Amino acid sequence: MSEHGLPPQVLTEIDSPVRETRLTGVEELARLAYGADLATAAAARAVLTRLTGDDSRSVAAAAAAALERTSLRLEPDRVDFGQVASGTPRLLADVLVTGPPLAFASASVAVSGPGLRAVLIGRRLRIEWQPRTSWLDGAVTVRGHAGWAEVRVTGQVEAATTEVEALLESAGDSGYLPEGRVTVLSPPPPRRRRRGATALVAGLTALFVLGGVGVAVALTRDRPVLRSEAALPSVAATAPAEPTPASTTGAAPAPAAVARVPLAARVVSVAKPAVTGTIRVGDEPEGVAVAPDGWTIYVANQNSRVLSVVDTRTRRVSSIWLRNTPRFVTISRDGELVYVSMYEKDKSGSGMAVVRAADRKVIRYVATGQQPYALSVGPDGRVWVPIHSQRKVEVYAPGRTEPAAQVTVPPNPHAVAFSAQLHRAFTANHESNALSIIDTQTDRLLASVPVSKAPHSVAVAPDGRTVLVAGYEADTADLIDAVTMRRIGPLRVGDMPQSVAFAADGAHAYVVNEGDDTVSVLDGRTGKVTATVAVGGSPRTIAVAPDGRWAYVSNGDDDTVSVLRVGE
């Protein structure tokens, strides 16, 4: 809708040269965006989006905050079904959908993950998982005129007793088993598990997480289990029956269930991580990424044409041969596809390889701009590829070989990270000493803010509100508030900080220092260095496993990956 559909007084306020007057206009726009007049609400949000690029930083921040307040929301933003017994046919979870009336106008639902289904029922999002694989790390996205939001959905099918015993036997004295195979139940207090306690293993059908808002329940042989008499308000026992996803039509409605402690609360990052070992990979490893199940890591070796694939349970390494030199690597949200940026020293062969994880076959090569750098998969599943030599970011829809969008940014983008909560992407622009902010709904550059010299890498905290940037030539890092753009820093770290990442709980952050072979550990809120950990020679990239217990650092000079215990 045109801005002219807004009240004249508001149009006058937002066009005023006086900052305070524009701030008043922003508040009025926020009120209109939450109103029942859908056309006016849409126009108000359109103007707020424009004002996020205002010359005044305070006006831009106020507009961004107003957009966030008037956006569609899902509570909670994570559902963890935990470990379920093999053979469980389906599990259900309800999530509360909140926001202004505009949020529910023509809202649509999309799912990503094996066996996932979802449907909107009024102000509830009903999620169903039919376990088809041994693990799930997927997402359900709700998109409407008031933005979009997503719920991360995780779960694991518990191994049969014989498989558990085989894993224990293969671990030997090392005790190295895949983290996340065992999930702590709370409440009630967990019983002590003993080897051979197969009845407990067989009886454990579900663990679900809903942050006190949604509900989840496992259904075994069409009978609900883990019943609770304490129904939550959003799904009171007196509520009328409502439709379920297509595959559950006719099934008994899911009863309320006891809320569980979220996975993020069960895994706590430590202030002083420890290196527990190293894994030898290919020639000069650079990019590294961890699969959603935490059992596989992919390493791009930039002095060969080999992508190394590491089984984290056995630490065995296999190779995938590519037609050009791999540089960086990322993984789709469901873990089914691996994306690898490639180029030679003379920048020829620039492109992206798409690898199918199941059989480790290259299924597609995509020609990109010159010198694709640290690519990343966005919350909506699109692949964002910073094109270092052409001051732009190319955005690819899954399965497509032509970019769906191209965003021009200052020279020259090295990396990209996302705040799903704020619908923002951030790029670290090496030659411009700037961090760029991109609206992921419109693929439009909103602003760029100064950071430490030669920013190489960028990461966003799990809550989407804090950005960490590495200043390669300044030997510093910066923490930036994603809403207000207020900067904490520069923070002194090691020599030549190359890569950054956050812990799964956001309490700590990590800076890989290529020049002195260390990783600086920062307090995720204050930026204070809590530890400096020695790793291999010329460390390049760090990746944190989704379960929050392990992190992996590629060491370019040693042809190894260091394994760090970062959570407990």
C-alpha positions as CSV (number, residue, x, y, z in Angstrom):
1,M,0.0,0.0,0.0
2,S,1.2,3.5,-0.7
3,E,2.4,5.7,2.2
4,H,-0.4,8.1,1.3
5,G,-2.9,5.8,2.9
6,L,-1.5,6.9,6.3
7,P,-2.8,9.8,8.4
8,P,-1.4,13.2,7.1
9,Q,0.0,14.0,10.5
10,V,2.1,10.8,10.5
11,L,3.4,11.5,7.0
12,T,4.4,15.0,8.2
13,E,6.2,13.6,11.2
14,I,8.3,11.0,9.4
15,D,9.3,13.6,6.7
16,S,10.4,16.1,9.3
17,P,14.1,17.2,9.3
18,V,13.9,17.2,13.1
19,R,15.0,13.8,14.6
20,E,12.7,14.0,17.7
21,T,9.7,14.6,15.4
22,R,10.6,11.5,13.3
23,L,11.0,9.5,16.5
24,T,7.4,10.5,17.4
25,G,6.3,9.4,14.0
26,V,8.0,6.0,14.5
27,E,5.9,5.4,17.7
28,E,2.7,6.4,15.8
29,L,3.6,4.0,13.0
30,A,4.1,1.2,15.5
31,R,0.6,1.8,16.9
32,L,-0.9,1.7,13.4
33,A,1.0,-1.4,12.6
34,Y,-0.6,-3.2,15.5
35,G,-4.1,-2.0,14.5
36,A,-7.1,-3.9,13.0
37,D,-7.0,-1.9,9.8
38,L,-4.9,-4.3,7.7
39,A,-4.2,-1.9,4.9
40,T,-3.0,0.8,7.2
41,A,-1.0,-1.6,9.2
42,A,0.8,-2.9,6.1
43,A,1.5,0.7,5.0
44,A,2.9,1.5,8.5
45,R,5.3,-1.5,8.4
46,A,6.4,-0.5,4.9
47,V,7.4,3.0,6.2
48,L,9.1,1.5,9.3
49,T,11.2,-0.7,7.0
50,R,12.2,2.4,5.0
51,L,13.1,4.3,8.2
52,T,15.5,1.5,9.3
53,G,17.8,3.2,6.8
54,D,17.3,6.7,8.2
55,D,20.4,8.9,8.5
56,S,19.8,9.2,12.2
57,R,21.0,6.1,14.0
58,S,18.5,6.6,16.8
59,V,15.6,6.9,14.3
60,A,16.8,3.8,12.4
61,A,17.2,1.8,15.7
62,A,13.7,2.9,16.9
63,A,12.2,1.8,13.5
64,A,13.9,-1.6,13.8
65,A,12.7,-2.0,17.3
66,A,9.1,-1.0,16.2
67,L,9.2,-3.6,13.4
68,E,10.3,-6.2,15.9
69,R,7.5,-5.3,18.3
70,T,4.9,-5.5,15.6
71,S,6.1,-8.7,13.9
72,L,4.7,-12.2,13.9
73,R,6.1,-14.3,16.8
74,L,6.2,-17.9,17.8
75,E,6.5,-18.9,21.4
76,P,8.5,-20.9,22.1
77,D,11.0,-20.7,19.2
78,R,12.2,-24.2,19.7
79,V,10.6,-27.7,20.2
80,D,12.8,-30.6,21.3
81,F,11.1,-34.0,21.1
82,G,14.3,-35.4,22.7
83,Q,14.9,-39.1,22.5
84,V,12.0,-41.3,21.4
85,A,11.7,-45.0,21.2
86,S,12.3,-46.7,17.8
87,G,8.9,-47.4,16.2
88,T,7.1,-44.3,17.6
89,P,4.8,-43.4,14.7
90,R,4.3,-39.7,15.4
91,L,4.7,-36.9,17.9
92,L,2.7,-33.6,18.2
93,A,3.6,-30.2,19.5
94,D,1.6,-26.9,19.8
95,V,3.2,-23.5,19.6
96,L,1.6,-20.2,20.3
97,V,1.4,-17.7,17.4
98,T,1.4,-14.0,18.5
99,G,1.4,-10.7,16.9
100,P,-0.8,-8.0,15.4
101,P,-3.9,-8.8,13.3
102,L,-1.7,-8.3,10.2
103,A,0.4,-11.3,11.3
104,F,-2.5,-13.6,10.7
105,A,-3.6,-12.2,7.3
106,S,-2.9,-14.9,4.7
107,A,-0.2,-16.5,6.8
108,S,1.5,-19.5,5.3
109,V,3.5,-22.4,6.8
110,A,6.6,-24.1,5.4
111,V,8.5,-27.0,6.9
112,S,12.1,-28.2,6.5
113,G,13.1,-31.5,8.0
114,P,12.5,-35.2,7.4
115,G,9.1,-36.3,8.6
116,L,7.9,-32.9,9.7
117,R,4.4,-31.5,9.0
118,A,2.7,-28.4,10.4
119,V,-0.6,-26.5,10.2
120,L,-2.0,-23.3,11.6
121,I,-5.0,-23.6,13.8
122,G,-6.2,-20.2,14.8
123,R,-3.4,-18.8,17.0
124,R,-1.7,-22.1,17.4
125,L,0.8,-23.8,15.2
126,R,0.5,-27.6,15.4
127,I,3.7,-29.5,14.5
128,E,3.9,-33.2,13.8
129,W,7.0,-35.3,13.5
130,Q,6.8,-38.8,12.0
131,P,10.3,-40.2,12.7
132,R,11.9,-41.4,9.5
133,T,15.6,-40.9,10.3
134,S,17.6,-41.4,13.4
135,W,17.7,-37.7,14.1
136,L,15.8,-34.5,13.3
137,D,17.1,-30.9,13.1
138,G,14.5,-29.1,11.1
139,A,12.4,-25.9,11.2
140,V,8.8,-24.7,10.7
141,T,8.4,-21.2,9.3
142,V,5.3,-19.1,9.4
143,R,5.3,-16.2,7.0
144,G,2.7,-13.4,6.8
145,H,2.3,-9.7,6.1
146,A,3.9,-8.9,9.4
147,G,7.1,-10.7,8.8
148,W,8.0,-14.3,9.5
149,A,9.2,-16.4,12.4
150,E,10.4,-20.0,12.8
151,V,10.6,-22.8,15.3
152,R,13.6,-25.0,15.3
153,V,12.5,-28.6,15.8
154,T,14.9,-31.3,17.0
155,G,14.7,-34.9,18.1
156,Q,16.4,-38.3,18.0
157,V,15.2,-41.9,17.7
158,E,16.9,-43.9,20.4
159,A,19.2,-46.6,19.2
160,A,18.1,-50.2,19.9
161,T,19.9,-51.9,22.8
162,T,22.2,-53.8,20.5
163,E,23.2,-50.6,18.8
164,V,24.0,-48.8,22.1
165,E,26.1,-51.8,23.2
166,A,28.0,-51.7,19.8
167,L,28.7,-48.0,20.3
168,L,30.0,-48.6,23.8
169,E,32.2,-51.4,22.6
170,S,33.6,-49.3,19.8
171,A,34.3,-46.4,22.1
172,G,36.6,-48.6,24.2
173,D,38.6,-46.8,26.9
174,S,38.4,-43.5,25.1
175,G,34.9,-42.9,26.2
176,Y,34.3,-40.9,23.0
177,L,30.7,-41.3,22.1
178,P,28.5,-38.9,20.1
179,E,27.2,-36.2,22.4
180,G,23.5,-35.7,22.3
181,R,22.7,-39.5,22.2
182,V,21.6,-39.2,25.8
183,T,19.2,-36.5,26.9
184,V,18.6,-35.6,30.6
185,L,15.0,-35.7,31.7
186,S,13.7,-32.9,33.9
187,P,11.3,-33.0,35.7
188,P,10.8,-35.6,37.2
189,P,14.3,-36.3,38.5
190,P,16.0,-38.9,36.3
191,R,16.6,-42.4,37.6
192,R,20.2,-43.7,37.5
193,R,20.6,-45.6,34.2
194,R,22.5,-48.9,34.4
195,R,23.8,-51.0,31.6
196,G,21.3,-53.5,30.8
197,A,18.4,-51.4,32.0
198,T,16.6,-52.1,28.7
199,A,13.2,-51.5,30.2
200,L,14.0,-47.8,30.7
201,V,15.3,-47.5,27.2
202,A,12.3,-49.2,25.7
203,G,9.9,-47.1,27.8
204,L,11.4,-43.7,27.0
205,T,9.1,-42.5,24.2
206,A,9.5,-38.8,24.1
207,L,11.1,-35.7,25.6
208,F,9.6,-32.4,24.6
209,V,10.4,-28.8,25.1
210,L,8.1,-25.9,24.9
211,G,9.3,-23.2,27.2
212,G,6.1,-23.1,29.2
213,V,3.9,-22.2,26.2
214,G,3.4,-25.1,23.7
215,V,2.7,-28.7,24.3
216,A,4.1,-31.9,22.8
217,V,3.2,-35.5,23.1
218,A,4.4,-38.8,21.7
219,L,1.8,-41.2,20.2
220,T,2.6,-44.9,20.2
221,R,0.3,-47.3,18.4
222,D,-2.2,-44.4,18.3
223,R,-2.3,-44.1,22.1
224,P,-1.0,-40.9,23.7
225,V,1.6,-41.4,26.4
226,L,3.2,-39.3,29.2
227,R,-0.1,-37.8,30.1
228,S,-0.5,-34.8,32.4
229,E,-3.6,-33.5,34.0
230,A,-2.3,-30.0,34.1
231,A,-3.3,-28.6,30.7
232,L,-1.8,-25.3,29.6
233,P,-4.2,-22.4,29.0
234,S,-3.5,-22.4,25.2
235,V,-4.7,-26.0,24.9
236,A,-7.2,-26.4,27.8
237,A,-9.0,-29.7,28.1
238,T,-12.3,-28.0,27.4
239,A,-11.2,-26.7,24.1
240,P,-13.2,-28.0,21.1
241,A,-11.5,-30.5,18.8
242,E,-9.6,-28.9,16.0
243,P,-8.1,-30.3,12.7
244,T,-4.6,-31.7,12.6
245,P,-2.1,-32.1,9.8
246,A,-3.3,-34.3,7.0
247,S,-1.6,-37.4,8.2
248,T,-3.2,-37.1,11.7
249,T,-6.8,-36.6,10.6
250,G,-9.0,-38.8,12.7
251,A,-6.4,-39.4,15.4
252,A,-7.2,-38.7,19.0
253,P,-6.3,-35.2,20.0
254,A,-3.0,-34.7,21.8
255,P,-3.4,-34.1,25.6
256,A,-1.3,-31.6,27.4
257,A,2.1,-32.7,28.7
258,V,4.6,-31.7,31.3
259,A,6.9,-28.9,30.0
260,R,10.6,-29.9,29.9
261,V,13.8,-28.0,30.2
262,P,15.0,-26.7,26.8
263,L,18.1,-28.3,25.3
264,A,20.0,-24.9,25.5
265,A,19.4,-24.8,29.2
266,R,20.8,-28.3,29.7
267,V,24.1,-27.6,27.8
268,V,26.1,-24.8,29.5
269,S,29.2,-23.4,27.8
270,V,32.3,-23.3,29.9
271,A,34.6,-20.3,30.4
272,K,37.8,-22.4,29.8
273,P,37.4,-24.9,27.0
274,A,39.8,-27.8,26.7
275,V,41.4,-29.4,23.6
276,T,40.6,-33.1,23.8
277,G,42.4,-34.2,20.6
278,T,43.1,-33.5,16.9
279,I,42.0,-35.1,13.7
280,R,44.2,-35.2,10.6
281,V,42.4,-34.1,7.5
282,G,43.5,-32.8,4.1
283,D,46.1,-30.3,2.9
284,E,45.7,-26.8,4.5
285,P,42.1,-27.0,5.9
286,E,40.2,-23.8,5.9
287,G,36.4,-23.9,6.2
288,V,34.7,-26.3,8.6
289,A,31.0,-27.0,9.3
290,V,29.2,-29.4,11.6
291,A,26.1,-31.4,10.5
292,P,22.9,-30.8,12.4
293,D,23.1,-34.2,14.1
294,G,26.6,-33.4,15.3
295,W,28.0,-36.7,14.0
296,T,29.7,-35.4,10.9
297,I,32.0,-32.5,10.1
298,Y,33.0,-31.2,6.7
299,V,36.4,-29.6,6.1
300,A,37.4,-27.7,3.0
301,N,41.1,-28.2,2.2
302,Q,42.3,-25.2,0.3
303,N,45.6,-26.7,-1.0
304,S,43.9,-29.6,-2.7
305,R,40.6,-30.4,-4.4
306,V,39.3,-32.4,-1.4
307,L,36.4,-32.0,1.0
308,S,37.1,-34.0,4.1
309,V,34.3,-35.8,5.8
310,V,34.9,-36.7,9.5
311,D,32.8,-39.1,11.5
312,T,32.9,-37.5,15.0
313,R,32.1,-40.9,16.7
314,T,35.1,-42.8,15.2
315,R,37.1,-39.8,13.9
316,R,37.5,-41.7,10.6
317,V,38.0,-39.4,7.6
318,S,36.9,-39.9,4.0
319,S,37.3,-37.6,1.0
320,I,35.0,-36.1,-1.6
321,W,36.8,-34.9,-4.7
322,L,35.8,-31.6,-6.3
323,R,36.6,-30.1,-9.6
324,N,38.0,-26.9,-8.1
325,T,39.7,-26.0,-4.8
326,P,37.3,-25.8,-1.9
327,R,37.5,-22.8,0.4
328,F,34.5,-22.7,2.8
329,V,31.6,-25.0,3.6
330,T,28.1,-24.8,5.0
331,I,25.2,-27.2,5.5
332,S,21.4,-27.0,4.8
333,R,19.1,-26.8,7.8
334,D,18.0,-30.4,7.4
335,G,21.6,-31.7,6.9
336,E,20.8,-33.2,3.5
337,L,22.9,-30.9,1.4
338,V,26.4,-29.5,1.8
339,Y,27.5,-26.3,0.0
340,V,31.1,-25.6,-0.8
341,S,32.6,-22.4,-2.2
342,M,35.5,-22.9,-4.6
343,Y,38.1,-20.9,-6.6
344,E,41.7,-21.2,-7.6
345,K,44.6,-18.9,-6.7
346,D,44.0,-16.9,-9.9
347,K,40.3,-16.8,-9.0
348,S,39.4,-19.1,-11.9
349,G,36.9,-21.9,-11.3
350,S,34.8,-19.7,-9.0
351,G,31.7,-21.5,-8.0
352,M,29.8,-23.6,-5.5
353,A,29.6,-27.3,-5.3
354,V,26.4,-28.9,-4.0
355,V,27.0,-32.3,-2.3
356,R,24.3,-34.7,-1.2
357,A,25.2,-35.8,2.3
358,A,23.5,-39.2,2.2
359,D,25.8,-40.7,-0.5
360,R,28.5,-38.0,-0.5
361,K,28.0,-37.3,-4.2
362,V,28.4,-33.9,-6.0
363,I,24.9,-33.4,-7.5
364,R,25.5,-29.9,-8.9
365,Y,28.1,-27.2,-9.7
366,V,26.9,-23.6,-9.6
367,A,28.8,-20.8,-11.3
368,T,29.1,-17.8,-9.0
369,G,30.7,-14.4,-9.0
370,Q,34.5,-14.2,-8.7
371,Q,36.0,-15.5,-5.5
372,P,33.1,-16.8,-3.4
373,Y,34.0,-16.7,0.3
374,A,32.4,-17.9,3.6
375,L,28.9,-18.8,2.4
376,S,26.1,-19.6,4.8
377,V,22.5,-20.9,4.8
378,G,19.9,-18.4,6.0
379,P,16.9,-19.1,8.2
380,D,14.7,-19.6,5.2
381,G,17.0,-22.1,3.6
382,R,18.5,-19.9,0.9
383,V,22.3,-19.9,0.4
384,W,24.0,-16.6,0.8
385,V,27.4,-16.4,-1.0
386,P,29.7,-13.4,-0.3
387,I,31.5,-12.6,-3.6
388,H,34.8,-11.2,-2.4
389,S,36.1,-9.7,-5.6
390,Q,32.8,-8.1,-6.7
391,R,31.5,-6.3,-3.6
392,K,28.2,-8.2,-3.6
393,V,26.3,-11.1,-2.0
394,E,24.6,-13.6,-4.2
395,V,21.5,-15.4,-2.7
396,Y,20.4,-18.8,-4.1
397,A,17.1,-20.5,-3.6
398,P,17.5,-24.3,-2.9
399,G,17.9,-26.2,-6.2
400,R,18.5,-23.2,-8.3
401,T,21.7,-22.3,-10.3
402,E,20.9,-18.6,-10.8
403,P,20.9,-16.2,-7.9
404,A,17.4,-15.2,-6.7
405,A,18.9,-11.9,-5.5
406,Q,22.1,-9.9,-5.5
407,V,22.9,-7.4,-2.8
408,T,25.6,-4.8,-3.3
409,V,27.7,-4.2,-0.2
410,P,30.9,-2.2,0.5
411,P,34.2,-3.9,-0.6
412,N,34.7,-6.7,0.0
413,P,32.4,-9.2,1.8
414,H,34.1,-12.1,3.6
415,A,31.3,-13.7,5.6
416,V,27.6,-13.5,6.4
417,A,25.5,-14.4,9.5
418,F,21.9,-14.0,10.4
419,S,19.4,-12.8,13.0
420,A,16.3,-14.7,12.3
421,Q,14.5,-12.8,15.0
422,L,15.2,-9.4,13.5
423,H,15.1,-10.6,9.8
424,R,18.6,-9.3,9.3
425,A,21.8,-10.5,7.6
426,F,25.2,-9.1,8.5
427,T,28.3,-9.1,6.3
428,A,31.9,-8.4,7.3
429,N,33.4,-6.3,4.6
430,H,37.2,-6.6,4.7
431,E,38.5,-3.6,2.7
432,S,35.8,-1.2,4.0
433,N,36.2,-1.8,7.8
434,A,32.4,-2.0,7.9
435,L,29.6,-4.3,8.9
436,S,26.6,-4.2,6.6
437,I,23.0,-4.9,7.6
438,I,20.7,-6.4,5.1
439,D,16.9,-6.9,5.4
440,T,16.4,-10.6,4.6
441,Q,12.7,-10.0,3.7
442,T,13.5,-7.5,0.9
443,D,17.1,-8.4,0.3
444,R,17.9,-4.7,0.6
445,L,21.0,-3.1,2.1
446,L,19.8,-1.1,5.1
447,A,23.0,0.4,6.5
448,S,26.7,-0.2,7.2
449,V,28.5,0.6,10.5
450,P,32.2,1.0,11.2
451,V,34.1,-1.8,12.9
452,S,37.7,-2.7,13.6
453,K,40.1,-2.8,10.7
454,A,39.8,-5.6,8.1
455,P,36.8,-7.5,9.4
456,H,37.2,-11.1,8.4
457,S,34.3,-13.0,10.1
458,V,30.9,-12.4,11.6
459,A,28.7,-14.4,14.0
460,V,25.3,-13.7,15.6
461,A,24.3,-14.9,19.1
462,P,21.5,-17.5,19.3
463,D,19.0,-14.8,20.5
464,G,19.7,-12.8,17.4
465,R,20.5,-9.6,19.3
466,T,24.3,-9.5,19.4
467,V,26.8,-9.6,16.5
468,L,30.5,-10.5,16.9
469,V,33.0,-9.3,14.3
470,A,36.7,-10.2,14.0
471,G,39.1,-7.3,13.0
472,Y,41.9,-9.2,11.3
473,E,44.5,-6.4,11.0
474,A,43.5,-4.7,14.3
475,D,44.0,-7.8,16.6
476,T,40.6,-7.0,18.1
477,A,37.0,-8.0,18.0
478,D,33.7,-6.0,18.3
479,L,30.4,-6.9,20.0
480,I,27.5,-5.0,18.4
481,D,23.9,-4.7,19.6
482,A,21.9,-5.8,16.5
483,V,19.1,-3.5,17.2
484,T,20.7,-0.2,18.4
485,M,24.1,-0.9,16.6
486,R,25.8,0.2,19.9
487,R,29.4,-1.2,19.9
488,I,31.3,-2.8,22.7
489,G,34.9,-2.7,21.8
490,P,37.3,-2.9,20.3
491,L,38.2,-5.9,22.4
492,R,41.8,-7.0,22.4
493,V,42.1,-10.7,21.4
494,G,45.0,-12.6,19.8
495,D,47.1,-12.0,16.7
496,M,45.3,-11.9,13.4
497,P,41.7,-12.9,14.4
498,Q,40.4,-14.9,11.5
499,S,37.1,-16.5,12.5
500,V,34.4,-16.1,15.2
501,A,31.5,-18.1,16.6
502,F,29.1,-18.1,19.5
503,A,28.4,-20.9,22.0
504,A,25.1,-22.6,21.6
505,D,23.8,-20.9,24.8
506,G,25.2,-17.5,23.8
507,A,27.0,-17.2,27.1
508,H,30.5,-17.3,25.4
509,A,32.0,-16.5,22.1
510,Y,35.1,-17.7,20.3
511,V,37.7,-15.9,18.2
512,V,40.3,-17.9,16.2
513,N,43.6,-16.1,16.1
514,E,45.6,-17.2,13.1
515,G,48.8,-15.3,14.0
516,D,49.4,-16.9,17.4
517,D,47.7,-20.3,17.1
518,T,45.1,-19.6,19.8
519,V,41.4,-19.3,20.4
520,S,40.2,-16.4,22.6
521,V,37.1,-17.2,24.6
522,L,34.9,-14.2,25.4
523,D,32.1,-13.5,27.8
524,G,29.2,-13.3,25.3
525,R,27.7,-10.3,27.1
526,T,30.7,-8.1,28.1
527,G,33.3,-9.3,25.7
528,K,35.8,-9.9,28.5
529,V,38.4,-12.6,27.6
530,T,37.8,-15.6,29.9
531,A,40.5,-17.9,28.5
532,T,43.0,-18.3,25.7
533,V,43.3,-21.8,24.3
534,A,46.3,-23.1,22.3
535,V,45.3,-25.0,19.2
536,G,47.2,-26.1,16.0
537,G,49.3,-24.1,13.6
538,S,47.7,-21.2,11.7
539,P,44.1,-21.9,12.8
540,R,41.5,-20.7,10.3
541,T,37.9,-21.4,11.1
542,I,35.8,-22.6,14.1
543,A,32.4,-24.3,14.1
544,V,30.3,-25.2,17.1
545,A,28.2,-28.4,17.2
546,P,24.5,-27.8,17.5
547,D,24.4,-29.6,20.9
548,G,26.8,-27.0,22.3
549,R,29.3,-29.5,23.7
550,W,32.0,-29.5,21.1
551,A,33.7,-27.1,18.7
552,Y,36.1,-27.8,15.9
553,V,39.0,-25.6,14.7
554,S,40.7,-26.1,11.3
555,N,44.5,-25.7,11.5
556,G,46.0,-24.7,8.1
557,D,49.6,-25.4,8.8
558,D,49.1,-28.7,10.6
559,D,46.5,-30.2,8.3
560,T,44.4,-31.0,11.4
561,V,41.2,-30.1,13.2
562,S,41.4,-29.4,16.9
563,V,38.5,-30.8,19.0
564,L,37.4,-28.5,21.9
565,R,35.1,-29.4,24.7
566,V,33.2,-26.1,25.0
567,G,30.0,-27.2,26.9
568,E,28.8,-29.5,29.6
